[in-house]
Amino acid sequence: MSNKQLNVRTLKNDEDADARVAAFFSISAIMTVVMIVIWTLAPPPSVGVKEGQLAPDIMGESHHSGSWDDFRLYDYFNHSWEEGEPGQYIFLQFMDTDCPHCWSDASDMGDNYNNWGANGAVAFITISVGMLNSDHSRAEIVAFQEKGDYEGCNHDERNCQDRPGDSAHDWPYVDDLNTKAFKDYNPPGVPFHLLLSPDGTVVWNSAMHSDEFDPLHEPAQALQHHLTGGA
């Protein structure tokens, strides 16, 4: 092969390599611009407890089925979920085992779980806080959850086995006796309820529907509305 042919082929190879490098940098530049546009048009969701916000994460330990295990709320979220797709909603209850209103709320929680949680449509989670000036312990949390024989519930005046509701609560109870999650969520009091969509967005906040004439005043009404479209 003549030197002229070799030179032509080498020049052609160099031109092809330069074209590939140029194409790579062009594609990289385009992808960078696309990512910047996406970030600008769809910024990270704001975190909070108002309807439309992403619920704050909760980390700790929860009791369920006889044992305490690591818990993280964000493990329940499907961040790729979109409206109209199937998915599991999350119902959060903040309560105190010594709170009289939480004592009464236990029966409704059981009914709501039987209607929406037992079939897997909604993941129920109770956050047991230690906000009241009374004795608290994990033993009391478990006794309240399981209707166990333990003196100390409801302002330390009742046996936990007498709490309203026909049966044990078959969902996780998170230990928040140090009130970390309570402070992060900053509810007006307890019981306090939130309904989250499968991606963790708050779709119902009980404090925002405190008017008794509000059609979404009760948790059962909110569950019915958001899971069936009010049907």
Secondary structure, DSSP 8 states (H G I E B T S, - for coil): --HHHHHHHHHHHHHHHHHHHHHHHHHHHHHHHHHHHHHHHS----BSSSTTSB----EEEEEETTEEEEEEGGGG--TT--TTS---EEEEEEE-TT-HHHHHHHHHHHHHIIIIITTTSEEEEEEEE--SSS---HHHHHHHHHT-S-EEHHHHTEEGGGSSSSS---S-EEEETT-HHHHHH--SSSSEEEEE-TTSBEEEEGGGG-STTSTT-SHHHHHHHHHHTT-
